[in-house]
Each structure stands twice: as structure tokens, then as C-alpha cells.
Amino acid sequence: MEMSSVLGRKKEMTRAFSTKNVTWDIEGNKYEIQNVPFKSLNADGEEFINIDVAIKLEMIKELMVNNRIPNTVDFSLVADLELPI
């Protein structure tokens, strides 16, 4: 298989990062993180979130659930928060 063919297929399968809102409903409380980056693949319309983003989502969700930050936040504003341990 030619290299240009392989690169062409890879390019067809990937798209640029997009953003979406991620929400949870926990014990009757709504939590939302807006503008979360994700990547869509043409294969079966699946969406993928980078592992670093997924870890940040979990940390941000825990801060929201524990009333340390508001229930609705923009990912780009809180993704680089540094917290003392």
C-alpha cells in the first residue's frame, strides 16, 4: 500500500478538535462543564476525549460536587487550576 494512500485514510478518519458540554445529574444537582475539547472520528461517529482531559474532568467534577467551585464552569477557564495538596 502506498504511503499517500495510508495518509489519505488517516486524514479521512480524523477531524479537528471540537468542543461540547458535559453534564452530570448527581443526587438532584446538575453539574456542567462547558467547552470540553473532544475529537470525532468518522468511524461509527464515535467521540474521544484525551486522557488528560478526562482526568481534568473528573477533578473538576469533584470540586463542583464538594462546593469548591460553581456547578457550571467553562473548561478553558478551570482546566489549568493548580490546587495545593
N, C-alpha and C positions, 0 to 999 in steps of 0.2 A: 504494500500500500504506500502511495506517495505521501511525503511529509505534508504537502499542501492540502491533501485530502483529509489527513488527520487533523490538521489545524482548523480546517474549514468546519469539520464536525464539532470540534471542541467549541469553536466560536458560536455555532448554532445552538449548542446546548446551554450556554451561559448567557446571562444578561447582567446589566449593571445592577448595583445595589439599589433597592427601593426602600421605602420606609412604611411602617404600618403601626397601628396602635395595638398594644397587648393589654388585655383586661382580665381581672380575676374577680369573682364574687366569693368572698370568704365570710362566712357567718353573717350574711346580710349586708356586708360592706363592699362597695365597689372600689377596686384599685385599678388605676390605668397608667400605663407608661406610653407616652406618645412618641411618634417618630423613631421607632426602633428599626435599625437597619437589618435587612434580610436580603437574601439572594434567591431568585426564582430560576428554576431550570425548566427547559421546555419538556423534559422527560416527565410525563404524568402530572405536570402542573404543580410539582412539589415545591415547598418553600424551605429554605435552610437558613438557620441563624448560626453565625460564627460562635464557637465555643466560648470565646472571651465575652462576647455579647450575652450569651446565655448565662454565664456566671454573674455578670453585672446585673442582669435582670433579676436573678434570684436575690442578690444582695439588696437591690433597690426595693424589691417586694417586701423583704423582711423589715427594712427601715420603715416602709409605709405601714405595715401591719402593726409595728411597735410604736406608731405615732411619732416617729423621729423626723419624718418629712411628710408633706401633704399626700393625700390619697391619689392625686393626679399630678404627674410630673412629665416634663419633656426629657427624653433620654439624653439628648445632646447637652442639656444643662446639668444633669446629675451623673453622667457616666464617668466623669473624672474626679468625683468626690474622693477625698482622702480622709479616712477616719482613723483616729488613734485607737490602737488595740489595747 
